């Protein structure tokens, strides 16, 4: 059973869901399988199909993964300074960052209650590789992950793309039996039914600030 959404509605209302994840309702494994089947219809470089998705639904591994998620958010990570333009765009909608921070805090406090985690992964590491090699690898997993999130939205499920796996990637890989030296974890997706399905398009900066015709 899928929601009655047009393609445009699906694309414009697939939101980062944190506070509206239903933490008390389990996710049918068949729904996850349907989303994976659609995800693997995404484009992939040279048809190598090096994608993998680790779905974590059993209580014991979920607790272990939730603990890693929390500790990863406290791990020191290098970051680029925010420019004045960055800050302007981040606050194009008044209160947007306050809501994001509040949502992250809610997710942090309740991550152990999320009924499913999906960790997308791709064969081949890009550590220290050229931009071309990185583009080839990431371009073969990111479209599939977004397709998974769209498929989830269509089924009344909510997700949020996080990079919580990155600071403690090796530990998470070891916990889930993933061969770290050969496989890169691309994202960390909490997954649950949503509380209500009435999501709306986000306020974004105007098109004329991002669309360039023929030259920059």
C-alpha positions as CSV (number, residue, x, y, z in Angstrom):
1,X,0.0,0.0,0.0
2,X,1.5,3.3,-1.1
3,X,0.4,6.9,-0.4
4,X,-1.5,8.7,-3.1
5,X,1.3,11.1,-4.1
6,X,2.1,12.5,-7.5
7,X,5.8,12.3,-8.6
8,X,6.2,16.0,-7.8
9,X,4.6,15.6,-4.4
10,X,6.8,12.7,-3.6
11,X,10.0,14.5,-4.6
12,X,9.0,17.7,-2.7
13,X,7.7,16.2,0.5
14,X,10.4,13.6,1.3
15,X,11.7,15.3,4.3
16,X,14.4,14.6,7.0
17,X,12.1,13.1,9.6
18,X,13.2,13.1,13.3
19,X,10.5,14.1,15.7
20,X,7.7,12.4,13.6
21,X,9.2,8.9,13.6
22,X,6.8,6.5,15.2
23,X,9.0,4.9,17.8
24,X,6.3,2.4,18.9
25,X,5.3,0.8,15.6
26,X,7.5,-1.9,14.1
27,X,8.5,-1.8,10.4
28,X,7.4,-4.8,8.4
29,X,10.6,-6.3,6.8
30,X,8.7,-6.7,3.5
31,X,8.5,-2.9,3.3
32,X,12.2,-2.6,3.7
33,X,12.7,-5.3,1.0
34,X,10.4,-3.3,-1.4
35,X,12.4,-0.2,-0.8
36,X,15.6,-2.0,-1.5
37,X,14.2,-3.4,-4.7
38,X,13.4,0.1,-5.9
39,X,16.7,1.5,-4.6
40,X,18.7,-1.0,-6.7
41,X,17.0,0.3,-9.9
42,X,19.0,3.5,-9.5
43,X,21.9,4.2,-11.9
44,X,25.2,2.7,-11.1
45,X,28.7,3.3,-12.6
46,X,29.5,0.8,-15.3
47,X,26.6,-1.4,-14.0
48,X,28.9,-2.7,-11.3
49,X,26.1,-2.7,-8.7
50,X,28.5,-2.5,-5.8
51,X,25.8,-1.3,-3.4
52,X,24.8,-3.0,-0.2
53,X,22.2,-2.2,2.5
54,X,22.5,-3.5,6.1
55,X,19.0,-3.4,7.7
56,X,19.2,-3.6,11.5
57,X,15.9,-4.6,13.2
58,X,16.7,-7.1,15.9
59,X,16.8,-5.6,19.5
60,X,20.4,-6.5,20.4
61,X,22.2,-5.1,17.3
62,X,19.9,-2.1,17.4
63,X,21.0,-1.3,20.9
64,X,24.6,-1.6,19.9
65,X,24.2,0.6,16.8
66,X,22.2,3.2,18.8
67,X,25.1,3.4,21.3
68,X,27.6,4.0,18.4
69,X,25.3,6.7,16.9
70,X,25.3,8.6,20.2
71,X,29.0,8.4,20.7
72,X,29.7,9.3,17.1
73,X,27.8,12.6,17.6
74,X,30.3,13.5,20.3
75,X,33.3,12.5,18.3
76,X,35.6,15.3,17.2
77,X,35.5,15.8,13.4
78,X,37.2,18.3,11.1
79,X,34.8,20.8,9.6
80,X,35.0,23.8,7.3
81,X,34.1,27.2,8.7
82,X,30.7,28.6,7.7
83,X,30.7,31.6,5.4
84,X,28.3,34.5,5.8
85,X,26.5,33.1,2.7
86,X,26.2,29.7,4.3
87,X,24.6,31.3,7.4
88,X,22.2,33.3,5.2
89,X,21.0,30.2,3.4
90,X,20.7,28.1,6.6
91,X,18.4,30.7,8.0
92,X,16.3,31.4,4.9
93,X,13.3,30.1,6.8
94,X,13.1,31.7,10.3
95,X,13.6,29.2,13.0
96,X,14.7,26.4,10.6
97,X,18.0,25.7,12.4
98,X,16.3,25.8,15.8
99,X,13.9,23.1,14.6
100,X,16.7,21.1,13.1
101,X,18.7,21.2,16.4
102,X,15.6,20.3,18.4
103,X,14.9,17.4,16.0
104,X,18.5,16.1,16.4
105,X,18.3,16.3,20.1
106,X,15.0,14.3,20.0
107,X,16.6,11.7,17.8
108,X,19.7,11.5,20.0
109,X,17.5,10.9,23.1
110,X,15.3,8.3,21.4
111,X,17.6,6.6,18.9
112,X,17.5,3.3,20.9
113,X,13.7,3.3,20.2
114,X,13.9,3.6,16.4
115,X,12.5,0.3,15.1
116,X,15.0,0.0,12.2
117,X,18.3,1.3,10.9
118,X,19.5,1.0,7.3
119,X,23.2,1.5,6.6
120,X,23.9,1.8,2.9
121,X,27.4,0.7,1.9
122,X,29.4,0.4,-1.3
123,X,32.3,-1.9,-2.3
124,X,35.5,0.1,-2.6
125,X,37.0,2.7,-0.3
126,X,37.8,6.2,-1.5
127,X,40.2,7.1,1.3
128,X,43.0,9.2,-0.3
129,X,41.7,8.5,-3.8
130,X,41.4,11.0,-6.6
131,X,38.3,13.2,-7.2
132,X,37.5,11.0,-10.2
133,X,37.6,7.8,-8.2
134,X,35.6,9.4,-5.4
135,X,32.9,10.6,-7.9
136,X,32.7,7.2,-9.5
137,X,32.2,5.4,-6.2
138,X,29.9,7.9,-4.5
139,X,27.9,8.3,-7.7
140,X,27.2,4.5,-7.6
141,X,25.6,4.6,-4.1
142,X,24.1,8.0,-3.4
143,X,21.3,7.8,-6.1
144,X,20.3,4.4,-4.7
145,X,20.1,5.8,-1.2
146,X,17.9,8.6,-2.3
147,X,15.7,6.2,-4.2
148,X,15.4,4.1,-1.0
149,X,14.3,7.2,0.9
150,X,11.7,8.1,-1.7
151,X,10.4,4.6,-1.7
152,X,10.1,4.7,2.1
153,X,8.2,8.0,1.9
154,X,5.8,6.5,-0.6
155,X,5.0,3.7,1.9
156,X,4.4,6.0,4.9
157,X,7.9,5.5,6.3
158,X,10.2,8.3,7.4
159,X,14.0,8.5,7.2
160,X,16.7,11.1,7.8
161,X,20.0,11.0,6.0
162,X,22.7,11.2,8.7
163,X,26.5,10.8,8.6
164,X,26.7,9.5,12.1
165,X,28.5,6.4,10.8
166,X,31.5,8.5,9.7
167,X,33.4,9.2,12.9
168,X,33.1,5.6,14.2
169,X,32.8,3.9,10.8
170,X,35.3,1.1,11.6
171,X,33.6,0.3,14.9
172,X,30.2,0.2,13.3
173,X,31.5,-2.0,10.5
174,X,33.0,-4.4,13.0
175,X,29.8,-4.5,15.1
176,X,27.8,-5.4,12.0
177,X,30.4,-7.8,10.5
178,X,31.1,-5.5,7.5
179,X,34.5,-5.9,6.0
180,X,35.8,-2.3,6.6
181,X,38.9,-2.6,4.4
182,X,36.7,-3.5,1.3
183,X,33.4,-1.7,2.0
184,X,32.6,1.9,2.8
185,X,29.6,2.9,4.8
186,X,27.9,5.7,3.0
187,X,25.2,6.9,5.4
188,X,23.2,6.0,8.5
189,X,19.4,6.0,8.1
190,X,17.0,5.7,11.0
191,X,13.7,4.3,9.6
192,X,10.2,4.2,11.0
193,X,6.6,4.8,10.1
194,X,5.8,8.5,10.3
195,X,3.3,10.1,12.7
196,X,1.0,11.4,10.1
197,X,1.9,11.7,6.4
198,X,1.1,15.3,5.8
199,X,4.6,16.6,4.9
200,X,5.1,19.7,2.9
201,X,7.7,21.3,0.6
202,X,10.5,23.1,2.5
203,X,11.3,26.7,2.0
204,X,14.4,27.0,-0.1
205,X,16.5,29.9,-1.5
206,X,15.1,31.3,-4.8
207,X,15.8,29.4,-8.0
208,X,17.7,32.3,-9.5
209,X,20.3,31.9,-6.9
210,X,21.1,28.4,-7.9
211,X,20.3,28.1,-11.6
212,X,23.0,29.2,-14.0
213,X,22.3,29.3,-17.8
214,X,25.2,28.6,-20.1
215,X,27.8,30.1,-17.7
216,X,28.2,30.7,-14.0
